[in-house]
Amino acid sequence: MTASGPALSIRDLHKDFGAAQIIRGISLDVREGSFHAVIGPNGAGKSTFFNLISGRFAPTSGKILLGDTQISGMRPYRINRLGLSRSFQITNIFNEMSVFENIRCALMWPGRAGYCFWRRASGYRRIGAEAERLIEEIGLSARAGEKAGNLSYAEQRALEVGMTIAGDARVLLFDEPTAGMNHNEVEQFSGFLRKVAVGRTVMMVEHDMNVVFSLADRVSVLVYGQIIATGTPEEIRQDPAVREAYLGAEA
């Protein structure tokens, strides 16, 4: 990644499924250190867009660059090792393992321990210390020994974010991180996201406009597989095309 270049660059990205054109020529730069939200109506292609960036799908055409490295069509694990990590709409944690064990597992490969079945995980003291530090960062130190399945939904999402940022990923993708939360949980989790975003580049798909406009410093609006507007939250609020296509009365 160059010092002045974007953290993530998308160039004329297309994705077709048979005759259906889902992503239709997206070009976008995500500034390093920014909190960039992607919004749009259901069926706009937001999840497909994230699947292309994270490597779950290969593009039909176009390029995706992580810094200076082209990652288009790479396998997800390779993209992750280059410094891009993603969380999903559905929480992905190990319910029967403790909070500490979940975080330690996420740190094993970045910590160059791999998955060595003839050595106890507890023997990796440096990784254990890093897991404790990360658990403190995500605010779950008091629950470190608790089974992950016993955590509240918001705490489980925080744990998943901890697993996402394990290994010091530079670019984080959050897919509807507050989905399923009540008002109090959304407020608490938004503050948490603001804290973990410091020093990192974040892209977020989110339907809650209050969350988007309180967290993001850049917003892109995706409609029918195309970006129709990108700007500051205030610019997006005032954009006539956005008001007509998506925000409507909410604007």
N, C-alpha and C positions, 0 to 999 in steps of 0.2 A: 504494500500500500504506500503510495506516495504521500508526502507530508501535506500536500495541498489538494490531492485528489479526493473524490467521494469514497465513502466506505463501500458502497454498493452501486453498481451501474447496470442498468437494463437497457438494451438496445434493440428496438424493433422486434419485440418478443411476440411470438405466435404459438398457439397450441390448438390443434384440431383433434377432435375425436370423430373419425370418419368424416362425414359431411358437415358436422357441427363445428363451427368456429367459436371457441370459448374465449381465448385470449387473442385480441386482434390488433397487434402492433403497439405494444406498450413500450415506451421509452421513458426512463426515469433515473435520476441521480438521487441517492440518499446521502446526505451530508454526514461526514464523520462526526460523531458525538451528538447527533440530533436524535430527537424522539419523533418519528415519522409515522403518522397514522394513515391507514387506508380504509376508507369507508365506501359504502355503496349499498344499493338495495339487494335483497335476496336474489340469487341467480346472476349476480354481476360478474362472477368469476374470481372472487377474492381468495377463496380456499385453493382454487386451481393455481392462481398466481403465487401463493405461498408454497404450494407443492412444487412448482417449477424452480423457485429460488432455492429451496432446501434439498432438491434432488430427488424427490419422490416421483416426479414426472420429468421426462426429457422434453425439451421444447421441440415443436415442429420446425421452427426456424428462429433466428435471433440469437443474441448473446447476453450472458449474465456474467458480470465480473465482480469478484470480491477483491477490492483493492485493484491490483494490477493482474490478478490471476483469473483466467476464464474458468468458470465452474459449470458452464452449461452442460447438462447431461451427465455430470459426475454422480457417482453413488453418494447417498446421504452421509455415510460414515466418513468418506473422504472430505466432503465439504465441512463436516463437523470438525475434523482434525485441522482444517485450514483456519478455523476461528469463527464459524457461523453455527449457531445453535438455535433450535426451535422448540417451542412448547405447542401443545395441541389443544383443541376445544375440549376433548375428553381427557381427564387427568390420567397421567401415566406414571404410577408409582407402584412399589412393591408393598402391598397392604400388610403382609405378615412380617415384614422386616421393620426394624426400628428406624426412626428418623436418621440417626447416625449411620446405620448400615446402608440406607438408601443413598445418602450423600457420599459415603465412602465408595460404594459401587460406581457412582458417576465419576469419581476421581481416579479410579484405578488405571484406565488407559491414559488419560492426560498426564498422570503421575508416573508414566512409564513402567507401571507394574504389570500391565497386561492382565490376563486372567490365568494365573498360575495355580493349578489345582493341587499341587503338592506342598504349598506353603500357606500357612494361616494368614488371613487378611490382617489380623491383629498385629502381625509382624512388621507391617509397613507403618512405622511410627510417624514418618513425615506425612504420609497421606492421612493418618488419623488426626494429626495436629491440624492439617489443612481443612479436614472435614469439620472439626470443632470450630475453626475460625469462620467457615462458611455458614454453619448453623447459627452462629451468633449474628452474622450479617443479615440473615433472613428472619431473625427474631424468634427462633424456635429452640433456644438453648434449654429452656425449662422443660421441653418435650423431647429432648434428644434420645432418651431411652424408651420412649413410647412407640408402640406399633403405629405405623403410618395410617393404617385403616381406622384407628381410633381418633384421628385428628378431625377437627371441624373441616367443612368444605374449603373455607378460606385458607386454613392452615395447610391443607393438602395442596392447594394451588401454590402457596408460598414454598412448600417443599419442592414441588415440581420446578418452580423457577430456580430454586437452589441447585437442582440437578441440571437445569439448563445452563446455568452460568458456571458450573464446575469446569475446571480446565481453563478458566479465564478467556472465554469466548469474547471476541471483539464486537460481533454483530449478533443481536438477539431478535428472533421473530416470535411474537406472541399472538396466537390465534384466539380471539375472543376471550381474553384472560379473566374477565369478570362475569362471564355467562353463568347463570344459576345462583348468583349471590344476591342476598338481600341488600337493602340500602346501606345499612351500617357496615356490612362486610365490604361493599364496593368502596366506601369511603376509606376504610382501613387499608384495603388492598391497593387502592390508587396511591396512597402515601407510600406504601411499600415499593411499588413499581417505580415511583419517582426516585426513591433512594437507590435502588439497585441499578437504575439507568445511568447514574453518575459515572462518567468516564467510559461509557459504552455507547454504541449506536443501536437504537431500538427501532424496529418496525412492528406495528401493531395493527391487526384487524379488530375492529370493535364496533358494536352496534349502539352502545350507550353514548349518546352525544355529549353528555355531561363529562364523562370520563375522557373522551377524545379532546374536547376543548380545554379541559383542565390540565392535561398532560402533554399533549403534542405541541411542538413548535412548528411543525410542517404537517399538512394534511393533503392527501391525494384522494380524488373522488373517482371511483371505478364504476362505470356503467356499461353494461353489455360488452365487457371485455376490453374497454378502452378507457384511458385516463382522460377525463373531460376537464379537469382543473387540478392544479397544485398550488398551494400557497400557505400563508399563515392561517391560523384558525379564523381570525377576523376577516381576511380576504375571502376565505371559503364561505363564511356566513353571508357575505355581501354579494357573492357571485350569482348573477341571475340564472345562469345555466344550471348551477348546483341547486338553487332554490326550486327550479322547475323540475329537475330530474330526480331529486332525492329528498332534500331537507323539507321542502314545502313549508308548512306552518311552523315547524320547529325552528326554522331559521329566524 
